[in-house]
């Protein structure tokens, strides 16, 4: 498995109404592999498979599982980690802090270097 | 105040013109305490909110709003995957981008960064609606010009323009596909393709190739102003019928 993109100190499950039509419209917008790996590291993977199944629109069991991971699992405390730069973004009270430090704001790919230098953001 | 915020949010959602009866995924830029998000939740949409104020997000969290919250500065750009959102709303937040709160802040650059990254996180053909309070016409122009530069089309909708109290401005932007009609293929429709290019022999073509207009001419002045406007630099005079006119040599 690749390096984790999220680390978790505290999480909770919040019940949300199941909306199969919405979930199946969200699936193509998600990088499935990343979601799967995140679910794996949070230990909430359930019956999900590492590869996205075809015809998921019709598979209610799958949609329910996806719904659970996408909508109900909430990370309260932990870190989001940028896979390219390794930069950590702290999550507190369920709110990720995406603010950048001075010097981290770039206009293009060149910024990843600046991001790597600064890991002191805790 | 809360009521005004809610009606503005409702109006913004209305301007988004989302498909009826389906739940959409919306980004709320400058969500604050999540009031505008409630307008979305009420209509069955799911949303993600971002704001630069930690205390405001704290209030939103306490009020247990439905949306997912992010602490972030919109001038630093968006961090979502391309094509994530079905629409974007923003209530009374956009004008903050015109301020330089830190020495390193450059408003035109931050606006451009915001709009260009926003464009990519939106689904093609979706809309972004910003209710905002520009301080003056200069700010309005700065905002719209940077949005157009980032590839958006659209413009400003003004509600109740004749009332100072009820007047509200909405910047409505479209991400691609303003006219989603596909062009018809050749030889299929009634419109015959002539296979001819008109005016190809005009000499003007040559002048255009060289690009620049004659220095100090009316066109040259216009182009220069346009250039300054695009760059978000404010040191030009507004266009008028006198722009670039010859002065008479009478006294």
Interface residues (C-beta under 8 A of the other chain):
Chain A: X19 X21 X22 X25 X26 X29 X30 X31 X93 X94 X95 X96 X97 X98 X99 X100 X102 X105 X107
Chain B: X22 X23 X25 X46 X50 X52 X54 X57 X58 X61 X69 X70 X71 X72 X73 X76 X79 X81 X83 X84 X102 X104 X109 X113
